[in-house]
Amino acid sequence: MSSDELERLLGQIRDREVAAVVRRFLMNLFRLFNDDPPPHIQGYIAEILGLLGCESCPVKIAA
C-alpha cells in the first residue's frame, strides 16, 4: 500500500479527529519500515482501516 492509497483510505473516515490520529500513527509505521511494512503489519493496517469504515483496503502481502 502506498502512502497515496493510505491517504485516500483515510479520507473515507468521517471523524476528522480520529482520521488525524490514525494518519499520524500509520505514517509513523510506514516511516519505521521504510514505506514497506512486513506482511503481518500490513494485515494489521488493513484491519484498522476496515474497523474504521474504509470500504476497500488494498494490501500488498507477500507470502
N, CA, C and O atoms as CSV, one atom per row, in Angstrom:
chain,resi,resn,atom,element,x,y,z
A,1,MET,N,N,0.843,-1.161,0.000
A,1,MET,CA,C,0.000,0.000,0.000
A,1,MET,C,C,0.895,1.233,0.000
A,1,MET,O,O,1.789,1.364,0.836
A,2,SER,N,N,0.652,2.109,-0.919
A,2,SER,CA,C,1.452,3.327,-0.997
A,2,SER,C,C,0.879,4.381,-0.052
A,2,SER,O,O,-0.238,4.244,0.448
A,3,SER,N,N,1.646,5.414,0.180
A,3,SER,CA,C,1.161,6.483,1.056
A,3,SER,C,C,-0.019,7.220,0.417
A,3,SER,O,O,-0.881,7.740,1.126
A,4,ASP,N,N,-0.062,7.268,-0.919
A,4,ASP,CA,C,-1.209,7.886,-1.602
A,4,ASP,C,C,-2.485,7.085,-1.361
A,4,ASP,O,O,-3.544,7.654,-1.097
A,5,GLU,N,N,-2.373,5.755,-1.456
A,5,GLU,CA,C,-3.527,4.900,-1.190
A,5,GLU,C,C,-3.983,5.062,0.258
A,5,GLU,O,O,-5.178,5.114,0.548
A,6,LEU,N,N,-3.012,5.140,1.154
A,6,LEU,CA,C,-3.319,5.318,2.564
A,6,LEU,C,C,-4.069,6.623,2.790
A,6,LEU,O,O,-5.054,6.649,3.529
A,7,GLU,N,N,-3.620,7.701,2.169
A,7,GLU,CA,C,-4.302,8.996,2.300
A,7,GLU,C,C,-5.728,8.931,1.763
A,7,GLU,O,O,-6.646,9.504,2.350
A,8,ARG,N,N,-5.910,8.232,0.647
A,8,ARG,CA,C,-7.247,8.106,0.062
A,8,ARG,C,C,-8.165,7.358,1.018
A,8,ARG,O,O,-9.312,7.755,1.221
A,9,LEU,N,N,-7.660,6.270,1.607
A,9,LEU,CA,C,-8.467,5.488,2.531
A,9,LEU,C,C,-8.762,6.261,3.809
A,9,LEU,O,O,-9.865,6.175,4.350
A,10,LEU,N,N,-7.790,7.007,4.284
A,10,LEU,CA,C,-8.008,7.808,5.486
A,10,LEU,C,C,-9.030,8.909,5.224
A,10,LEU,O,O,-9.728,9.344,6.140
A,11,GLY,N,N,-9.117,9.357,3.982
A,11,GLY,CA,C,-10.101,10.362,3.618
A,11,GLY,C,C,-11.532,9.859,3.724
A,11,GLY,O,O,-12.469,10.657,3.773
A,12,GLN,N,N,-11.709,8.540,3.760
A,12,GLN,CA,C,-13.040,7.953,3.878
A,12,GLN,C,C,-13.544,7.938,5.317
A,12,GLN,O,O,-14.730,7.702,5.549
A,13,ILE,N,N,-12.667,8.184,6.286
A,13,ILE,CA,C,-13.066,8.182,7.691
A,13,ILE,C,C,-13.795,9.485,7.978
A,13,ILE,O,O,-13.269,10.566,7.717
A,14,ARG,N,N,-14.990,9.384,8.509
A,14,ARG,CA,C,-15.829,10.570,8.698
A,14,ARG,C,C,-15.372,11.443,9.855
A,14,ARG,O,O,-15.449,12.668,9.764
A,15,ASP,N,N,-14.900,10.843,10.935
A,15,ASP,CA,C,-14.461,11.607,12.102
A,15,ASP,C,C,-13.048,12.127,11.843
A,15,ASP,O,O,-12.094,11.348,11.830
A,16,ARG,N,N,-12.910,13.416,11.639
A,16,ARG,CA,C,-11.625,14.015,11.265
A,16,ARG,C,C,-10.565,13.892,12.359
A,16,ARG,O,O,-9.380,13.749,12.061
A,17,GLU,N,N,-10.989,13.948,13.632
A,17,GLU,CA,C,-10.018,13.807,14.717
A,17,GLU,C,C,-9.432,12.403,14.739
A,17,GLU,O,O,-8.224,12.227,14.895
A,18,VAL,N,N,-10.295,11.407,14.581
A,18,VAL,CA,C,-9.828,10.017,14.539
A,18,VAL,C,C,-8.926,9.815,13.326
A,18,VAL,O,O,-7.879,9.176,13.429
A,19,ALA,N,N,-9.323,10.352,12.188
A,19,ALA,CA,C,-8.517,10.222,10.977
A,19,ALA,C,C,-7.133,10.828,11.167
A,19,ALA,O,O,-6.143,10.268,10.696
A,20,ALA,N,N,-7.051,11.966,11.851
A,20,ALA,CA,C,-5.752,12.616,12.070
A,20,ALA,C,C,-4.854,11.764,12.955
A,20,ALA,O,O,-3.660,11.633,12.683
A,21,VAL,N,N,-5.412,11.186,14.004
A,21,VAL,CA,C,-4.618,10.346,14.915
A,21,VAL,C,C,-4.162,9.072,14.196
A,21,VAL,O,O,-3.004,8.670,14.306
A,22,VAL,N,N,-5.080,8.446,13.463
A,22,VAL,CA,C,-4.745,7.214,12.738
A,22,VAL,C,C,-3.711,7.511,11.654
A,22,VAL,O,O,-2.785,6.726,11.452
A,23,ARG,N,N,-3.861,8.639,10.953
A,23,ARG,CA,C,-2.899,9.026,9.915
A,23,ARG,C,C,-1.495,9.155,10.511
A,23,ARG,O,O,-0.529,8.627,9.960
A,24,ARG,N,N,-1.393,9.850,11.623
A,24,ARG,CA,C,-0.090,10.039,12.272
A,24,ARG,C,C,0.515,8.694,12.671
A,24,ARG,O,O,1.700,8.449,12.442
A,25,PHE,N,N,-0.296,7.833,13.263
A,25,PHE,CA,C,0.168,6.518,13.693
A,25,PHE,C,C,0.649,5.678,12.509
A,25,PHE,O,O,1.743,5.114,12.541
A,26,LEU,N,N,-0.183,5.599,11.460
A,26,LEU,CA,C,0.173,4.761,10.315
A,26,LEU,C,C,1.350,5.330,9.524
A,26,LEU,O,O,2.182,4.572,9.026
A,27,MET,N,N,1.426,6.639,9.405
A,27,MET,CA,C,2.564,7.226,8.694
A,27,MET,C,C,3.863,6.950,9.452
A,27,MET,O,O,4.903,6.722,8.835
A,28,ASN,N,N,3.808,6.969,10.777
A,28,ASN,CA,C,4.996,6.617,11.557
A,28,ASN,C,C,5.376,5.156,11.353
A,28,ASN,O,O,6.561,4.826,11.302
A,29,LEU,N,N,4.386,4.280,11.237
A,29,LEU,CA,C,4.691,2.873,10.935
A,29,LEU,C,C,5.373,2.748,9.580
A,29,LEU,O,O,6.354,2.019,9.436
A,30,PHE,N,N,4.853,3.459,8.591
A,30,PHE,CA,C,5.455,3.401,7.262
A,30,PHE,C,C,6.891,3.930,7.296
A,30,PHE,O,O,7.774,3.363,6.654
A,31,ARG,N,N,7.123,4.998,8.032
A,31,ARG,CA,C,8.490,5.534,8.147
A,31,ARG,C,C,9.414,4.540,8.837
A,31,ARG,O,O,10.563,4.359,8.433
A,32,LEU,N,N,8.904,3.901,9.878
A,32,LEU,CA,C,9.692,2.928,10.631
A,32,LEU,C,C,10.187,1.801,9.730
A,32,LEU,O,O,11.310,1.323,9.892
A,33,PHE,N,N,9.355,1.375,8.783
A,33,PHE,CA,C,9.690,0.266,7.899
A,33,PHE,C,C,10.057,0.722,6.492
A,33,PHE,O,O,9.952,-0.065,5.551
A,34,ASN,N,N,10.483,1.966,6.325
A,34,ASN,CA,C,10.917,2.492,5.024
A,34,ASN,C,C,9.867,2.282,3.929
A,34,ASN,O,O,10.184,1.815,2.835
A,35,ASP,N,N,8.624,2.629,4.235
A,35,ASP,CA,C,7.483,2.532,3.311
A,35,ASP,C,C,7.151,1.121,2.854
A,35,ASP,O,O,6.437,0.951,1.866
A,36,ASP,N,N,7.651,0.105,3.549
A,36,ASP,CA,C,7.339,-1.278,3.192
A,36,ASP,C,C,7.216,-2.128,4.456
A,36,ASP,O,O,8.109,-2.914,4.769
A,37,PRO,N,N,6.090,-1.965,5.191
A,37,PRO,CA,C,5.918,-2.751,6.410
A,37,PRO,C,C,5.840,-4.246,6.099
A,37,PRO,O,O,5.390,-4.632,5.020
A,38,PRO,N,N,6.277,-5.091,7.040
A,38,PRO,CA,C,6.187,-6.537,6.821
A,38,PRO,C,C,4.730,-6.984,6.684
A,38,PRO,O,O,3.816,-6.272,7.099
A,39,PRO,N,N,4.524,-8.145,6.112
A,39,PRO,CA,C,3.156,-8.619,5.840
A,39,PRO,C,C,2.233,-8.615,7.058
A,39,PRO,O,O,1.064,-8.247,6.937
A,40,HIS,N,N,2.728,-9.015,8.216
A,40,HIS,CA,C,1.826,-9.051,9.365
A,40,HIS,C,C,1.417,-7.637,9.793
A,40,HIS,O,O,0.298,-7.439,10.265
A,41,ILE,N,N,2.302,-6.661,9.637
A,41,ILE,CA,C,1.959,-5.270,9.954
A,41,ILE,C,C,0.958,-4.743,8.922
A,41,ILE,O,O,0.027,-4.017,9.274
A,42,GLN,N,N,1.145,-5.102,7.661
A,42,GLN,CA,C,0.194,-4.699,6.627
A,42,GLN,C,C,-1.188,-5.264,6.918
A,42,GLN,O,O,-2.197,-4.604,6.669
A,43,GLY,N,N,-1.237,-6.480,7.444
A,43,GLY,CA,C,-2.516,-7.078,7.828
A,43,GLY,C,C,-3.184,-6.281,8.934
A,43,GLY,O,O,-4.397,-6.076,8.910
A,44,TYR,N,N,-2.397,-5.829,9.907
A,44,TYR,CA,C,-2.950,-5.018,10.996
A,44,TYR,C,C,-3.447,-3.670,10.470
A,44,TYR,O,O,-4.478,-3.163,10.911
A,45,ILE,N,N,-2.714,-3.107,9.539
A,45,ILE,CA,C,-3.139,-1.828,8.945
A,45,ILE,C,C,-4.482,-2.006,8.238
A,45,ILE,O,O,-5.378,-1.174,8.382
A,46,ALA,N,N,-4.617,-3.077,7.486
A,46,ALA,CA,C,-5.874,-3.350,6.788
A,46,ALA,C,C,-7.007,-3.557,7.791
A,46,ALA,O,O,-8.130,-3.108,7.564
A,47,GLU,N,N,-6.713,-4.234,8.893
A,47,GLU,CA,C,-7.730,-4.462,9.918
A,47,GLU,C,C,-8.162,-3.141,10.563
A,47,GLU,O,O,-9.353,-2.915,10.779
A,48,ILE,N,N,-7.208,-2.285,10.865
A,48,ILE,CA,C,-7.519,-0.972,11.446
A,48,ILE,C,C,-8.397,-0.173,10.494
A,48,ILE,O,O,-9.419,0.377,10.904
A,49,LEU,N,N,-8.009,-0.107,9.240
A,49,LEU,CA,C,-8.788,0.653,8.260
A,49,LEU,C,C,-10.164,0.043,8.070
A,49,LEU,O,O,-11.142,0.769,7.893
A,50,GLY,N,N,-10.256,-1.274,8.104
A,50,GLY,CA,C,-11.549,-1.936,7.984
A,50,GLY,C,C,-12.471,-1.603,9.142
A,50,GLY,O,O,-13.664,-1.367,8.953
A,51,LEU,N,N,-11.911,-1.586,10.342
A,51,LEU,CA,C,-12.709,-1.249,11.525
A,51,LEU,C,C,-13.178,0.203,11.504
A,51,LEU,O,O,-14.224,0.533,12.064
A,52,LEU,N,N,-12.412,1.054,10.865
A,52,LEU,CA,C,-12.773,2.468,10.805
A,52,LEU,C,C,-13.720,2.792,9.658
A,52,LEU,O,O,-14.110,3.947,9.488
A,53,GLY,N,N,-14.092,1.797,8.874
A,53,GLY,CA,C,-15.108,2.008,7.858
A,53,GLY,C,C,-14.614,2.210,6.452
A,53,GLY,O,O,-15.404,2.584,5.585
A,54,CYS,N,N,-13.351,1.983,6.180
A,54,CYS,CA,C,-12.864,2.077,4.811
A,54,CYS,C,C,-13.382,0.856,4.053
A,54,CYS,O,O,-13.180,-0.281,4.478
A,55,GLU,N,N,-14.046,1.102,2.934
A,55,GLU,CA,C,-14.696,0.010,2.232
A,55,GLU,C,C,-13.718,-0.949,1.571
A,55,GLU,O,O,-13.869,-2.164,1.698
A,56,SER,N,N,-12.736,-0.436,0.882
A,56,SER,CA,C,-11.773,-1.317,0.226
A,56,SER,C,C,-10.376,-0.934,0.679
A,56,SER,O,O,-9.942,0.204,0.503
A,57,CYS,N,N,-9.695,-1.873,1.249
A,57,CYS,CA,C,-8.362,-1.629,1.785
A,57,CYS,C,C,-7.369,-2.526,1.073
A,57,CYS,O,O,-7.089,-3.625,1.553
A,58,PRO,N,N,-6.827,-2.091,-0.060
A,58,PRO,CA,C,-5.884,-2.947,-0.783
A,58,PRO,C,C,-4.592,-3.062,0.005
A,58,PRO,O,O,-3.997,-2.063,0.410
A,59,VAL,N,N,-4.176,-4.289,0.211
A,59,VAL,CA,C,-2.950,-4.531,0.970
A,59,VAL,C,C,-2.087,-5.478,0.174
A,59,VAL,O,O,-2.557,-6.512,-0.301
A,60,LYS,N,N,-0.823,-5.125,0.028
A,60,LYS,CA,C,0.140,-5.946,-0.687
A,60,LYS,C,C,0.815,-6.842,0.358
A,60,LYS,O,O,1.577,-6.360,1.197
A,61,ILE,N,N,0.534,-8.126,0.300
A,61,ILE,CA,C,1.139,-9.059,1.251
A,61,ILE,C,C,1.877,-10.128,0.462
A,61,ILE,O,O,1.283,-10.850,-0.338
A,62,ALA,N,N,3.167,-10.217,0.696
A,62,ALA,CA,C,3.982,-11.228,0.041
A,62,ALA,C,C,4.040,-12.450,0.929
A,62,ALA,O,O,4.284,-12.346,2.131
A,63,ALA,N,N,3.816,-13.605,0.337
A,63,ALA,CA,C,3.814,-14.846,1.118
A,63,ALA,C,C,5.202,-15.337,1.390
A,63,ALA,O,O,5.375,-16.371,2.035
